[in-house]
Amino acid sequence: MLEIVKKDDNNNYILGSEPKLIKSKIKFKGKNNRLVCEDKVVLNDCNIYFEGDNSIIYLSSNNHRYHIHVSIFNNSFLFFDERTYLASKVSFVISEGRNVFIGENCMFAKRIALRLSDAHLIYDVDSMERINVSESVYIGDHVWIGQEALLLKGIQIGSGSIIGARCVLSSKTIPSNSLWGGIPAREIRKNVFYDSASNHFFTDIETSKSMKYDSDRWIYRNEGEILSFDDIELKLKNIADVDEKIKFLIQIRNNKSHNRFYIPDE
């Protein structure tokens, strides 16, 4: 059971551990929402707004500070697994009952925005049917999102992939260990991985040493237990109770299979 840190009259809870706030705000405007914070959660220059009802924000333990601006509406969740680095404030707009899932050890560069909705409605002239329903975004483990990238609805990114600077990505499935960039996004190269070490202070000696990698720890394969993002989305959609949803998210959090979010190149 998660410890209750705070509770208000509208059945909104902060659970787990009390986060450290640095120039940050948390506002519950609706009812029956949950903010879950594990140990060592520091919110630095964050704005978290629960605009509607029955939504969840889950922040896993992190050796980096969180820098996020979140507007989350009804029946949605935002989940961060552990050890994700955010270089500056990342903007999230999460609505229409859709979700954002971010795996562990990811890296977000500066000025990134993520939104699941077009905010307004678009219809086909002939059928009069709506054609722009919001969709969830799922990001696997050890994914690097480049500076000023814009991540839109319907994205699934497999573990080990790289999204280039100023890339606009929408309604795409990104295979593991691939590099994407451009407007609109396209695959630039297959079979790549990155290491988060910074090369800014490298001398010729460090550059020379960096030219060959001696580990396969950032390579993801079709081996062991693999979790389908589509299956996760369906299971969560079928869970009405927010506290039961949290239990399911914790199950995923506790699954440490290296290849759990592998996506094949098809």
C-alpha positions as CSV (number, residue, x, y, z in Angstrom):
1,M,0.0,0.0,0.0
2,L,1.2,3.5,-0.9
3,E,1.3,5.9,2.0
4,I,-1.1,8.8,1.9
5,V,0.9,12.0,2.0
6,K,-1.9,14.5,1.4
7,K,-5.7,14.3,0.7
8,D,-8.3,17.0,0.0
9,D,-12.1,17.1,0.2
10,N,-12.4,16.1,-3.4
11,N,-10.7,12.7,-3.0
12,N,-7.5,13.9,-4.6
13,Y,-4.4,12.2,-3.1
14,I,-0.6,12.6,-3.1
15,L,0.7,9.1,-2.4
16,G,4.0,7.5,-1.7
17,S,6.6,10.1,-0.5
18,E,6.3,13.9,-0.3
19,P,8.1,15.4,-3.2
20,K,10.6,18.2,-2.7
21,L,9.2,21.4,-4.4
22,I,11.5,24.0,-5.9
23,K,9.6,26.9,-7.5
24,S,6.9,24.4,-8.3
25,K,3.1,24.2,-8.1
26,I,0.6,21.3,-7.9
27,K,-3.0,22.1,-8.4
28,F,-6.0,19.7,-8.2
29,K,-9.0,21.3,-10.0
30,G,-11.1,18.2,-10.3
31,K,-11.7,15.2,-8.1
32,N,-10.5,11.6,-7.5
33,N,-7.0,12.3,-8.9
34,R,-3.7,10.7,-7.8
35,L,-0.1,12.1,-7.8
36,V,2.2,9.2,-6.9
37,C,5.8,10.1,-5.9
38,E,8.4,7.6,-5.1
39,D,11.4,8.4,-2.9
40,K,13.9,11.1,-4.2
41,V,11.4,13.0,-6.4
42,V,12.4,16.6,-6.8
43,L,10.1,18.9,-8.7
44,N,12.1,21.9,-10.1
45,D,10.3,24.7,-11.8
46,C,7.3,22.4,-12.4
47,N,3.6,23.2,-12.9
48,I,1.3,20.2,-12.5
49,Y,-2.4,20.8,-13.1
50,F,-5.0,18.2,-12.7
51,E,-7.7,19.9,-14.8
52,G,-10.3,17.1,-14.6
53,D,-11.2,13.9,-12.8
54,N,-9.8,10.4,-12.3
55,S,-6.3,10.9,-13.6
56,I,-2.9,9.7,-12.4
57,I,0.6,11.1,-12.5
58,Y,3.2,8.6,-11.4
59,L,6.8,9.9,-10.8
60,S,9.3,7.2,-10.1
61,S,12.5,7.6,-8.1
62,N,15.0,9.7,-9.9
63,N,18.6,10.8,-9.4
64,H,17.7,13.8,-11.7
65,R,15.2,16.5,-11.0
66,Y,11.9,16.6,-12.8
67,H,11.3,19.6,-15.0
68,I,7.7,19.3,-16.3
69,H,4.6,21.4,-17.1
70,V,1.6,19.1,-17.2
71,S,-2.1,19.8,-17.9
72,I,-3.9,16.5,-17.5
73,F,-7.6,16.2,-17.9
74,N,-10.1,13.3,-17.4
75,N,-9.3,9.5,-17.0
76,S,-5.7,9.8,-18.2
77,F,-2.3,9.0,-16.8
78,L,1.3,10.2,-17.1
79,F,3.9,7.6,-16.0
80,F,7.6,8.1,-15.6
81,D,9.9,5.2,-14.9
82,E,13.1,5.8,-13.0
83,R,16.4,7.5,-14.1
84,T,15.0,9.8,-16.8
85,Y,16.9,13.0,-17.4
86,L,15.1,16.2,-18.5
87,A,17.4,19.0,-19.6
88,S,14.7,21.7,-19.2
89,K,10.9,21.9,-18.8
90,V,9.0,19.4,-20.9
91,S,5.4,20.4,-21.7
92,F,2.7,17.7,-21.6
93,V,-1.0,18.1,-22.6
94,I,-2.8,14.9,-21.8
95,S,-6.5,14.7,-22.6
96,E,-9.5,12.7,-24.0
97,G,-8.8,9.8,-21.7
98,R,-5.5,9.0,-23.4
99,N,-2.1,8.4,-21.7
100,V,1.6,9.0,-21.7
101,F,4.1,6.3,-20.7
102,I,7.8,6.9,-20.4
103,G,10.3,4.0,-19.7
104,E,13.4,4.2,-17.6
105,N,16.8,5.8,-18.3
106,C,15.4,8.1,-21.1
107,M,16.9,11.5,-22.0
108,F,14.9,14.6,-23.0
109,A,16.8,17.6,-24.4
110,K,15.7,21.2,-24.1
111,R,12.3,22.7,-25.1
112,I,10.4,19.5,-25.9
113,A,6.6,19.4,-26.1
114,L,4.2,16.4,-26.1
115,R,0.5,16.5,-26.7
116,L,-2.1,13.9,-27.5
117,S,-4.9,16.0,-28.9
118,D,-5.4,18.6,-31.7
119,A,-7.5,20.5,-29.1
120,H,-10.2,21.1,-31.7
121,L,-12.4,18.8,-33.8
122,I,-11.9,17.9,-37.5
123,Y,-14.5,16.1,-39.6
124,D,-14.6,14.4,-43.0
125,V,-16.8,16.4,-45.4
126,D,-18.4,13.3,-47.0
127,S,-18.9,11.0,-44.0
128,M,-19.3,13.8,-41.5
129,E,-17.3,11.6,-39.2
130,R,-14.6,12.8,-36.9
131,I,-11.1,12.0,-38.1
132,N,-8.8,13.4,-35.3
133,V,-9.5,11.4,-32.1
134,S,-6.7,11.7,-29.6
135,E,-4.2,8.8,-29.1
136,S,-1.7,7.8,-26.4
137,V,2.1,8.0,-26.5
138,Y,4.3,5.2,-25.3
139,I,8.1,5.6,-25.0
140,G,10.3,2.6,-24.2
141,D,13.6,2.4,-22.2
142,H,16.8,4.4,-23.0
143,V,15.2,6.7,-25.6
144,W,16.8,10.0,-26.5
145,I,14.5,12.8,-27.5
146,G,16.4,15.7,-29.2
147,Q,16.1,19.4,-28.6
148,E,12.8,21.1,-29.6
149,A,11.2,17.9,-30.7
150,L,7.4,17.9,-31.0
151,L,5.8,14.6,-30.1
152,L,2.2,14.2,-31.1
153,K,-0.5,11.6,-30.8
154,G,-0.2,8.0,-31.6
155,I,3.5,7.4,-31.1
156,Q,5.1,4.2,-29.9
157,I,8.9,4.4,-29.6
158,G,10.9,1.2,-29.0
159,S,13.7,1.0,-26.5
160,G,17.1,2.3,-27.6
161,S,15.9,4.7,-30.3
162,I,16.9,8.4,-31.0
163,I,14.5,11.2,-32.1
164,G,16.4,14.0,-33.7
165,A,16.3,17.7,-32.8
166,R,13.3,19.7,-34.0
167,C,11.7,16.4,-35.3
168,V,7.9,16.4,-35.6
169,L,6.6,12.9,-34.8
170,S,3.0,11.8,-35.1
171,S,1.1,8.5,-35.5
172,K,4.3,6.5,-35.9
173,T,5.7,3.2,-34.5
174,I,9.5,3.6,-34.1
175,P,11.5,0.3,-34.0
176,S,14.1,-0.2,-31.3
177,N,17.6,1.0,-32.0
178,S,16.7,3.3,-34.8
179,L,17.3,7.0,-35.6
180,W,14.5,9.3,-36.8
181,G,14.5,13.0,-37.7
182,G,12.9,15.6,-39.9
183,I,9.5,17.2,-40.5
184,P,7.6,15.0,-40.8
185,A,9.8,12.4,-39.2
186,R,11.4,9.7,-41.2
187,E,13.9,6.9,-40.4
188,I,17.4,8.0,-41.0
189,R,19.3,4.9,-39.9
190,K,18.7,1.5,-38.4
191,N,20.7,-0.5,-35.9
192,V,22.1,2.3,-33.8
193,F,22.3,3.1,-30.1
194,Y,23.5,5.9,-27.9
195,D,25.4,6.4,-24.7
196,S,24.5,9.4,-22.5
197,A,28.1,10.4,-21.7
198,S,28.7,14.0,-22.8
199,N,31.6,14.7,-25.2
200,H,31.8,18.5,-24.7
201,F,35.0,18.4,-22.7
202,F,36.7,15.6,-24.7
203,T,40.3,16.0,-25.7
204,D,41.7,14.0,-28.6
205,I,42.5,11.3,-26.2
206,E,38.9,10.9,-25.0
207,T,37.6,11.2,-28.5
208,S,40.0,8.4,-29.6
209,K,38.8,6.2,-26.7
210,S,35.2,6.8,-27.6
211,M,35.5,5.4,-31.1
212,K,34.7,1.8,-30.1
213,Y,32.1,0.7,-27.6
214,D,32.7,-2.4,-25.5
215,S,29.1,-3.3,-24.3
216,D,25.8,-4.4,-25.8
217,R,23.8,-3.1,-22.9
218,W,21.9,-0.5,-25.1
219,I,21.0,-3.0,-27.8
220,Y,17.5,-4.4,-27.6
221,R,16.4,-7.7,-29.2
222,N,13.4,-10.0,-29.5
223,E,14.5,-12.1,-26.5
224,G,12.9,-12.7,-23.1
225,E,9.7,-11.1,-21.9
226,I,8.4,-8.4,-24.2
227,L,5.4,-6.2,-23.3
228,S,3.1,-4.9,-25.9
229,F,2.2,-1.2,-25.6
230,D,-1.1,-2.0,-27.3
231,D,-1.9,-4.6,-24.6
232,I,-0.9,-2.2,-21.8
233,E,-3.2,0.4,-23.3
234,L,-6.1,-2.0,-23.6
235,K,-5.7,-3.4,-20.1
236,L,-5.6,0.1,-18.6
237,K,-8.7,1.1,-20.5
238,N,-10.6,-1.8,-19.0
239,I,-9.6,-0.7,-15.4
240,A,-12.1,1.9,-14.2
241,D,-10.7,2.4,-10.6
242,V,-7.7,4.8,-10.4
243,D,-6.1,2.9,-7.5
244,E,-6.3,-0.4,-9.5
245,K,-4.7,1.4,-12.4
246,I,-1.8,2.4,-10.1
247,K,-1.3,-1.2,-9.1
248,F,-1.1,-2.3,-12.7
249,L,1.4,0.5,-13.5
250,I,3.5,-0.7,-10.5
251,Q,3.5,-4.2,-12.0
252,I,5.0,-2.8,-15.2
253,R,7.4,-0.7,-13.2
254,N,8.7,-3.8,-11.4
255,N,9.2,-5.7,-14.6
256,K,13.0,-5.4,-15.3
257,S,13.2,-7.5,-18.4
258,H,15.9,-5.7,-20.6
259,N,13.9,-6.2,-23.8
260,R,10.5,-5.4,-22.3
261,F,9.7,-2.6,-24.7
262,Y,11.5,-4.0,-27.8
263,I,9.7,-3.1,-31.1
264,P,10.8,-5.0,-34.2
265,D,11.6,-3.4,-37.5
266,E,8.8,-4.5,-39.8
